[in-house]
Amino acid sequence: MKLQLFGEPGSLATPRVQREDLAGGGFILRSAESLQPHMRCVGDWLEHWAATTPDSLFLAERDALGLWRRLSYQQVREQVGRVAQALLELRVKVDDPVVILSDNAVDHALLSLAAMHIGRTSCTVSSAYSRLTKDHSKIRSILDALKPGLVYASDPAVYGAAVKAWGGRAPVVFSKDAQGFTGATSFAELAATTETPAVAEAFRAVRPETHAKYLLTSGSTGTPKVVINTHRMLTANQQQMAQVWPFLNRHPLQLLEWLPWSHTFGGNHNFNMALAHGGSIHVDEGRPAPGLIEKTVKNLREVKPNFYFNVPRGFDMLLPYLEGDEATARDVFERLEGVFYAGAALPQSVWERLEGVARRVRKGPDARRVWFTSSWGATETSPAVTSVCWEIERAGCIGAPLPGIELKLVPNAGKLEMRVKGPSVFPGYRHAPELTAKAFDEDGFYLIGDAGKLVDESNPSAGVSFDGRVAEDFKLMSGTWVSVGTLRLRAISALSPLAADVVVTGHDREEVGLLIFASPQAKEMTADQIGQRIRDGLLAMRADGGGSSQSPTRAMLLAEPPNADAGEITDKGYLNQRAVLTRRAGDVLALYAPVAQNGVVRI
C-alpha cells in the first residue's frame, strides 16, 4: 500500500534526481524540481500566521505549577513586537548579537524572534558551557568573541556565575529573579514595552542576506567557529522541505521538542518547520537522560504530537516505557504520523522495536504504519541538504537532494566525499576569512567532511546512504582500511540491546576494538551478562565475515557517558570519534594491554 501521511494521497513528493558525471569519477546530484519562491525573512512567517490564524497555538511550556502556559500566534506577535521595541531602545547594534545562554523556553523563543524581526542577530549558546561546569573559561572566550549587544538567561541562580565570570558590559536580562543580579533587567520589563512604528520600519529593512542567527560548531578544540545563518538560508531550507513534504502545507505540525535550539536540528529544522507552516511547539523540559526521560514520557502522553523528532539515544531511552505499558504506547502513537531521527543512524534493532510497538497499539482496518524518515545536513547548511520523502525499511539512507541543492560526490581516500552548494548554504564563518576560504572548494561547494554513496548505482532517485566521516577511517598495521561508519552500525546492531553507541579503535594497531557506551537496558544486566553479551556480539560479527577490518577482537563497556562539554558529541548530535579517542586514551591503552584488563572482553 502506498504511504499516505494523514491518510491523504500526495502527502509526499516523488523524488526525481538528475546525475551529472565529472572527470575523475565524481558526479553531481540535483533534484529535477526547481526551488520555488520563499519568504524574505523569518519574521514574514510570524506576521503571516498572526494575521491568518491569530488564535492558533504556537508556543507552550509548563509553568512553576506544572500547568501549560500557552501562547497563540497573535500573542506571540504582540510579545515579539514589544521585546523588539525594547531592543531598539536599548540600542542593540546590528553587528552585536543577542546572546542566549539558557535552554529552550518560551521567553527564549520570544527574544530570538524579536531580534530577528528587526534585523538583529540571535545567537543561542549551548547551556552546557554555563550550566554544567564551574570553569567558565570557555564561555568567557565565546562571549568575548561574539561581543554581545545583550546577554539573556532564564535564571541567575543557574547562569549568573557564568555571566559574572565574563564581566562584559552588555545589558543582562533574566526571566526570573533579575532583581537579585546587580544591573540586570527582567524579561517581563522588556515584554511590557510599548511597540512603536520603529519596529515595523526595522522589519521592512530586513533583507534575505541579513544575518538571522549565529550558531556555534561543537568546538572540540579551542573556541567554536561561529556559523552565519542568513534569513535566506532559513527560509529557503523550509521551502525546500515543503516541496518534498507537501503535507506540511495542509497539516501543521504539533510538536513536543527538547532538542536544543543552540543546535541547528532543534533550532532551525524543527522550530522553523513549525513556524513556517503555522504549527505548534510544546517545550519538553525532559530529555534522554536519567531522571528526565520520565518527564518526556508524561509530556508525550499529554501533547500527543503528530510528528516526533529525536536522536537515536532518545528513542532508545523511550522504548522501555513504550514496551512496558500499553496505555503509554497508545497515547504516544495515537496521532503520530512520522518518526524522524537525525544526528546518527538509528540502530535497526531500535527501529524494529518502535515499529513493533506501533503495530501492537494501532490496530483496526484504518490503522496505518508510522513513517520512519531522516535527513542529512550541517549547521552550515541550515540544516537539510537531503531528505527521505518515501518509505524506507531500514536506517542508512539519508534521502535525495532537496530542490535547489547541488550535491557533489568526489573520490577521496577510497570513499565519495560529499560537498554542497545552494541557497541554504552559509556564506562563511563570522570574522574568520581564512577559515571561510578553507571551507569551500574551487567551485564554491561547501566541504562538509561526510562521505556517501548511491543506494542504487543505476537509479540516483533511490537516494544516498551515509558512509561515515572521511577523516574517521584509518588503517590497521597491515595497511587495511577500516570503514568506521560501516563497522559502527554493525557493532551497535550486534551488541543490542547493550550498546547505545560505539567508538572504533585500532589506529596503527593490528586489530580493531570497540569502546561501548551503555544503553539504558545495560543497567538491568549483571557484569557476567554484559561480558557474555559483548562476547556473543564480537563472535557474531566475526561469523558475518568482512575480514580483520570489520571483525573487532576486543571491547569494553565505558562507565561514563559521552561528554558534550568535552566535545565528545558533535553539533550534529553524533559521537565525535576522534575526541572520544583522545579524551579516553587510557581506556584505549587498557583495551590493548598485553594482559587482559578488568572489563575488557577478548575473542
Secondary structure as GFF3:
##gff-version 3
##sequence-region A 1 603
A	DSSP	three_ten_helix	5	7	.	.	.	ID=ss1
A	DSSP	beta_strand	17	21	.	.	.	ID=ss2
A	DSSP	beta_strand	27	31	.	.	.	ID=ss3
A	DSSP	alpha_helix	42	52	.	.	.	ID=ss4
A	DSSP	beta_strand	57	62	.	.	.	ID=ss5
A	DSSP	beta_strand	68	72	.	.	.	ID=ss6
A	DSSP	alpha_helix	73	89	.	.	.	ID=ss7
A	DSSP	beta_strand	98	100	.	.	.	ID=ss8
A	DSSP	alpha_helix	106	117	.	.	.	ID=ss9
A	DSSP	beta_strand	122	124	.	.	.	ID=ss10
A	DSSP	alpha_helix	128	131	.	.	.	ID=ss11
A	DSSP	alpha_helix	137	146	.	.	.	ID=ss12
A	DSSP	beta_strand	150	153	.	.	.	ID=ss13
A	DSSP	alpha_helix	156	166	.	.	.	ID=ss14
A	DSSP	beta_strand	172	174	.	.	.	ID=ss15
A	DSSP	three_ten_helix	178	180	.	.	.	ID=ss16
A	DSSP	beta_strand	185	186	.	.	.	ID=ss17
A	DSSP	alpha_helix	187	191	.	.	.	ID=ss18
A	DSSP	alpha_helix	197	204	.	.	.	ID=ss19
A	DSSP	beta_strand	211	216	.	.	.	ID=ss20
A	DSSP	beta_strand	226	230	.	.	.	ID=ss21
A	DSSP	alpha_helix	231	244	.	.	.	ID=ss22
A	DSSP	three_ten_helix	246	249	.	.	.	ID=ss23
A	DSSP	beta_strand	254	257	.	.	.	ID=ss24
A	DSSP	alpha_helix	264	264	.	.	.	ID=ss25
A	DSSP	pi_helix	265	270	.	.	.	ID=ss26
A	DSSP	alpha_helix	271	276	.	.	.	ID=ss27
A	DSSP	beta_strand	280	283	.	.	.	ID=ss28
A	DSSP	alpha_helix	293	303	.	.	.	ID=ss29
A	DSSP	beta_strand	307	310	.	.	.	ID=ss30
A	DSSP	alpha_helix	312	324	.	.	.	ID=ss31
A	DSSP	alpha_helix	326	333	.	.	.	ID=ss32
A	DSSP	beta_strand	338	341	.	.	.	ID=ss33
A	DSSP	alpha_helix	348	361	.	.	.	ID=ss34
A	DSSP	beta_strand	371	377	.	.	.	ID=ss35
A	DSSP	three_ten_helix	379	381	.	.	.	ID=ss36
A	DSSP	beta_strand	384	387	.	.	.	ID=ss37
A	DSSP	beta_strand	397	401	.	.	.	ID=ss38
A	DSSP	beta_strand	406	412	.	.	.	ID=ss39
A	DSSP	beta_strand	415	421	.	.	.	ID=ss40
A	DSSP	alpha_helix	433	438	.	.	.	ID=ss41
A	DSSP	beta_strand	446	454	.	.	.	ID=ss42
A	DSSP	three_ten_helix	460	462	.	.	.	ID=ss43
A	DSSP	beta_strand	464	469	.	.	.	ID=ss44
A	DSSP	beta_strand	474	475	.	.	.	ID=ss45
A	DSSP	beta_strand	481	482	.	.	.	ID=ss46
A	DSSP	alpha_helix	484	494	.	.	.	ID=ss47
A	DSSP	beta_strand	499	505	.	.	.	ID=ss48
A	DSSP	beta_strand	513	518	.	.	.	ID=ss49
A	DSSP	three_ten_helix	520	524	.	.	.	ID=ss50
A	DSSP	alpha_helix	527	544	.	.	.	ID=ss51
A	DSSP	three_ten_helix	548	550	.	.	.	ID=ss52
A	DSSP	beta_strand	554	558	.	.	.	ID=ss53
A	DSSP	three_ten_helix	564	566	.	.	.	ID=ss54
A	DSSP	alpha_helix	577	583	.	.	.	ID=ss55
A	DSSP	alpha_helix	585	591	.	.	.	ID=ss56
A	DSSP	beta_strand	600	602	.	.	.	ID=ss57
###
